[in-house]
Amino acid sequence: MKSLFIPRGSTENNPYQRQLADSLEELGVDIDYLSHQSFFLLKVFRIQKPHVLHFHWLHSFIVKSNFIKSFTSSLLFISQIFILRLFGSKIVWTVHNLKNHDNLYINLDKKVTSLFAKLSHRIIAHCDAAKKEIIREFGLHDDNKVCVIPHGNYISSYENIVGKTDSRKYLGLEDKDTVFLFLGLIRPYKGVLELIESFKLINDNRVKLLIVGKVWGDDLAFYKSVEEGCNSDPRISFIPGFVPNDRLQVYFNASDVVVFPYQNILTSGAVLLAMSFGKACIAPRLGCIAEALDDVGSFLYDVSDAHGLQKSIQLAIQEKEDLSSMGIHNLELSNQYNWPRISKITLDVYNLCIEKS
């Protein structure tokens, strides 16, 4: 069997596709990739006919620099999908998010993704909550069309040999500090500004917050807001820019708790990454986060509670002695999200599509 992953994601920034592809190949699936390009139909035909076209992120085919370009690109994208279906291609879509994170041309985005959902033979959601959201958002009438396959862990994806003491020494942190970490691409919907404000309300000089990652896009005002918010409190360290893979271990192992102050989210590989490093977590009860984490290893809060994040931070400080065991619990939880299991379920979905032809 041959599966074509569309579009090819950056394995440097996120090894999700590589882990899935490697595990599928161990099961005998031939994996090829198609990098993003507006006109991909002929490229698909030039590749030895794949049994399955496995789409991941759609918005690079939809959202362009202005509405006219976005509309034209969307029309071209859907037209190619219609043609591929006519020629017998099986379409599988893993839904990582319901809409583009920049909220650009939302009406067009929803119309295209809803139509694509109906044209897909099978849709993959990372949890039951995501499945319900997908069915509702795209107006699907066949519940069986959406298959739940968890997001895989990252236990073997990144180097993890630098201990807590050396990591803290490198970052200038003391052993007595309670260290909170936000790590990843910094975008408005991820709630970093809200995290900074919540943290500043905590009256404790023994706590530290690391904000680590690249600020998305060219929004200078947003960057300045993050920078100024961090500079206003000496307990907060802002470390902007892309984090090399071998440096991830330093930030995770120096921290006690990883914080996910997301305002809205469907699924999050970052949560699985924190769990894979054996970290306690603070996160809202949203989407797949609430299914991957539990109250034993995490401080989960209601996103509608204006003080939920602040109270979770305070609770983590009070329960500092338990944070290590909470992290171990999360690592044990993440083991169930292993790639051999996930690839086996994915292959079952592929076979289901082909058998239905």
C-alpha positions, 0 to 999 in steps of 0.5 A, a space after each residue: 500500500 502507498 500513502 501520500 502525505 500532503 502537505 509535508 510538514 517541517 520535521 525540524 519543528 515537529 516530528 509528528 509526520 516522521 514518527 507516523 510515517 516511520 511506524 507505518 512503513 514498519 507495517 509495510 506502507 510505502 510513504 511519500 510526501 508532497 510539499 505544499 504547492 497550489 497546483 499538485 494534481 499532476 504531481 500526484 499523477 506522476 507519483 506511482 498511484 497512491 492508494 491514499 492521499 493523507 491530508 494534514 494541514 489544509 490552510 496553506 492551500 486556502 489562506 493567501 495574502 489577500 481575499 482574491 488570491 485566497 478565493 482563487 487558491 481555494 477554488 483550485 484546491 477543491 477542483 483538484 480534490 474533485 478530479 482526484 476523487 473521480 480517478 479513484 483516489 481515497 482521501 483521508 484528512 487528519 484534522 489538527 485544527 478547525 480553522 486557521 489560527 490567524 482567523 483570516 477569511 473565516 467564512 471562506 475557510 469554513 466553506 472550503 474545509 466543510 466541503 473538503 470534509 464531505 469529500 473525504 472518505 475518512 476523517 481522523 480526530 485525535 480524541 472524542 471531544 475533537 470528533 464531536 467538534 468536527 461533526 458539528 463544525 462541518 455539518 457531517 451526518 455520518 458519525 462513522 466517517 470520523 475515526 478517533 486516533 490519539 496524537 502520538 508521544 515524543 518520548 524517543 523524538 528528542 535528546 534527553 540526557 541533561 539533568 535538572 541541576 545542569 539545566 538550571 545552572 545553564 539558565 541561571 536558576 536556583 534549585 529552590 525555585 519553582 519554575 513554570 515554562 511556556 515553550 513553543 510558537 508564541 501566537 495570540 490564541 495561545 494566551 501568553 499575554 494572559 499567562 504573564 498577567 496571571 503570573 504577575 499576580 502571584 506574590 512569591 519571589 521563589 517562583 520563576 516563569 520562562 517564556 521560550 519560543 519564536 513569536 509568530 509572524 510580523 506583528 511587532 505590536 504583539 511582540 512588543 506586548 510580550 517583551 514588555 510584559 516579561 520585562 515588567 517582572 524580574 521573575 519572568 525570562 523571555 527567550 525569543 526565537 526558534 529553539 533547536 531540538 537539542 535545547 528543548 531538554 534544557 528548558 523542560 528539565 529545568 522546569 517544574 510545571 509546563 503551562 498551556 494557557 490556550 484560549 481555544 484549542 482542538 488538539 495539542 502536540 505540545 501537551 504530549 511533548 511536555 508529558 513525554 519529558 515527564 512534566 506536570 502541566 497546567 492547562 484548560 479543560 479544552 478539546 483533546 487536552 482534557 482527554 490526554 491529561 488528568 487531575 493526577 498529573 495536571 492542574 486543569 481549569 475552566 477556561 470560562 473562569 477569569 482567575 482559573 489560570 492564576 489559581 492553578 499556578 498558585 495551587 502548583 506552588 502550594 503542591 511543589 513537593 508533588 510536582 515531580 511525581 505528577 510528571 512521572 504520572 504524565 510520562 506513564 500516561 504518554 506511553 499509551 500514545 505510542 506510535 506502533 499502536 497509532 500507526 496500526 489504527 491508521 492503517 486500519 483506516 486506510 484499509 477501510 477506505 480501500 475496502 469501501 471502493 
